[in-house]
């Protein structure tokens, strides 16, 4: 899976629109669109960082749901 596909998959898994996903990460919408279309691609580390941030947020949400301190 290339970087563009990975970013598209990450966004779709969040259920966020392109505009909301780009705002979350401080990326211009047009840039995200170009990445998802494969017209350009960010460095690989960008997709890894996004995945890491989303994973940490998911873990935090899970802890809150269980009543654990965050």
Buried (B, 14 or more C-beta within 10 A) or exposed (E): EEBBBBBBBBBEEBEBEBEEBBBBBEBEBEEBBBBBEEEEBBEEEBBEEBBEEBEEEEEEEEEEEEEEEE
